[in-house]
Amino acid sequence: MLRPVEAKIVKLAVVSRRTRALITIDSKTLNYRVVDCSRKLFCRIHVSKNCPPYCPVIVAAKDFVSGRREPRAEVKVLE
């Protein structure tokens, strides 16, 4: 079982099969902000003006921070 991350604002690098992203996420409220994403242009044109909460990268970041399950993408904490 994973342990939740202790810090309030966490900077993450998330790498999945198709996407690489830099995300800041609040560990208490799970509010996120995508700093950079390799598919940002696709999401802005086809989905919405922001990254959707069902994006695999966002789901992996929330899973990592909350500790609820093992993330499906590779997640690294940045200093």
N, C-alpha and C positions, 0 to 999 in steps of 0.2 A: 504494500500500500504506500502510496506517495504521501509525503508531508506537505501541507500548504506552505507557500513562501511567506516569510516573516515581514519583509519590507512592504511599505505601503505602495509606492510607485515602483514598478519593476520594468526594466528595459530588456526586451527579448529579441533574439534573432531566431526566426522560425523558417525551417526549410522543409518543404514537402516535395512530392514528385515533380510538380509543375511550377511551384511558386516559391519565391524567397521574399521574406518580409522582415522589416524592423518595426516592432510594436512596443508602445508603452501601455501598461495596464495597471489599474488600481487593484490591489489584491483584496481589498475589503468589498468594493462595490462591483468589481469586474467590468468597470467602464474602460474602454480601450480607445487608443488613437494610433492609427497606422502612420508611421513616419515615412516609410518607403516600402513599395511593393512592386514586384516584377509584373504583376497583372493589373496594376492600378488603372491603366488606360482602358482595358477590357471592362472592368467593373463600372467605371464612370460612364462608358458609352452604353453598355447593354443592361446593367443591373440598376444602379442608382448613383448618386453623387458621393456616396461613402461606401466603405466595405460593409457588406451585409453580415449580420451575426451568424449566419449559417455557413460562411466561408470556412473551408477546412483549416486554414491558417489561424483564424480567429478562434475556432473551436479548440484547436490544439493549444493555443496560448491560454485560454480559460481553463482547460483541463490541467495544464501544468501548474498554473498559479493556485488554483483551488485544491488540487490534489485529489479530485474526485475519481479520476481514472488515468490510465497511461495514455499520453497523447500519441496520435497516429503519425505525427510529423516529428522531425528532429528539432528540439527546442534548446537554446542556450541562453543563459543569463548574461547580459552585458553589464560591465561596470560603468 
